[in-house]
Amino acid sequence: MNVLELESTPEIQDLRKKVGGFLTEFIYPNEKTLDAGGDDARKTLKSIQAEAKKRGLWALGLPKEIGGGGLPFMHYVFVNEIVGRSEYAIAGLGTHSAQDATMLHFYGNNEQKKRWLAPLVNGDIYPCFSMTEPEVSGADPTGLQTRAVQDGDEWVINGHKWFTSGANVAAFATVMLVTEPDAPTYEKFSMIIVPTDTKGFEI
C-alpha cells in the first residue's frame, strides 16, 4: 500500500477527524490560557490530557505495552500532521514524550524504566533533550564539547547546553555528550539521563 492509499483508508481518515475535532474542541479555545502559564494553565492542560485519555487519543504513537495507543509509525504520521497544528496539542495528546519514552523503552535499564517510563508516558512528568551547545554547531553532534568521565559508579559531566526546550519543567534531561574522546568520530558519543534536581544542573 502506498502513502496516498494509506492516507485515504477509513481508519486513518476517522482518526484524523477525531484528533482534529479534539483540537477544535479542547486545544484551540484554550490556547490563550495555556499561553499565560501559571496555575490556570496547568489545571487546563491536566483536564485536556484527562479528556484525551478518556477518548482513547492519548499517546497514540507509543507502544501499547508502555501505555500508548500502539499506532503503527506510518499511521501516526497522518495523525501527527494534525497534532502539529498547535504547540499545545503535543502535550495535550501525550505525544510530547514520544522521543524520550521510546529511547527509555528500547535502551533504558530496569531501574531507569521503573523510575521514569510510566510517569513519562502518563504525562505526570516531562522530559527534555540536551544536545545543542552555544559554542559549536547545534546540528552537527560531531562537534559536541560536553564531556562525561566515569568516576566509580557515577559519571561526572561537564558542559554547557542551550535551546533545551522544556528544561525548566522537566524531571530529567537526556544529555548527549562525549564519553569516548579517542574513539572514531561517530563512536565518541553517549546519552546519559540526568535528573534535573542533580547537584550542578543549572539553568
Secondary structure, 3 states (H helix, E strand, C coil): CCHHHHHCCHHHHHHHHHHHHHHHHHHHHHHHHHHHCHHHHHHHHHHHHHHHHHCCCCCCCCCHHHCCCCCCHHHHHHHHHHHCCCHHHHHHCCCCCHHHHHHHHHHCCHHHHHHHHHHHHHCCCCEEEECCCCCCCCCCHHHCCCEEEEECCEEEEECCCCCCCCCCCCCEEEEEEECCCCCCHHHCEEEEEEECCCCCCCC
